[in-house]
Amino acid sequence: MIFGLDLRTFRNFREAIHMSQNKLADLAGTSQSKVSKIEAGKANPEVATLNALCSALDAELILVPRRIGGDVRRMVDRHLNRHVAAVTPVMSVRDELFIPDGDE
């Protein structure tokens, strides 16, 4: 894991768009075995490799403050599993991500 990043998450993103490891490796300019190791959490890839994988998955590598990491992870999980989970209306992305500092 790099800075709390669970590299196995790449598998979730890849499977959500029905992409094979071979296709992801080809698009990211790496090998299928490297993708497999990353998804298994058995690799420590360079940031360039992570960015290439993200680009191939049409995703972004971003930093999220720990205090809202769980909320962001739940939102992403809901999005990836939206065909399974009950749909709830969202006013805006800002409303869904907003977490008060404690003063509000």
Secondary structure as the mmCIF struct_conf table of DSSP 4:
data_model
#
loop_
_struct_conf.conf_type_id
_struct_conf.id
_struct_conf.beg_label_comp_id
_struct_conf.beg_label_asym_id
_struct_conf.beg_label_seq_id
_struct_conf.end_label_comp_id
_struct_conf.end_label_asym_id
_struct_conf.end_label_seq_id
STRN STRN1 ILE A 2 ILE A 2
TURN_TY1_P TURN_TY1_P1 PHE A 3 GLY A 4
STRN STRN2 LEU A 5 LEU A 5
TURN_TY1_P TURN_TY1_P2 LEU A 7 ARG A 8
HELX_RH_AL_P HELX_RH_AL_P1 THR A 9 ALA A 16
TURN_TY1_P TURN_TY1_P3 ILE A 17 HIS A 18
HELX_RH_AL_P HELX_RH_AL_P2 GLN A 21 ALA A 28
TURN_TY1_P TURN_TY1_P4 GLY A 29 GLY A 29
BEND BEND1 THR A 30 THR A 30
HELX_RH_AL_P HELX_RH_AL_P3 GLN A 32 GLU A 39
TURN_TY1_P TURN_TY1_P5 ALA A 40 GLY A 41
HELX_RH_AL_P HELX_RH_AL_P4 VAL A 47 ALA A 56
TURN_TY1_P TURN_TY1_P6 LEU A 57 ASP A 58
HELX_RH_AL_P HELX_RH_AL_P5 ARG A 66 LEU A 80
TURN_TY1_P TURN_TY1_P7 ASN A 81 VAL A 84
BEND BEND2 ALA A 85 ALA A 85
HELX_LH_PP_P HELX_LH_PP_P1 ALA A 86 VAL A 87
BEND BEND3 MET A 91 MET A 91
HELX_RH_AL_P HELX_RH_AL_P6 VAL A 93 LEU A 97
BEND BEND4 GLY A 102 GLY A 102
#
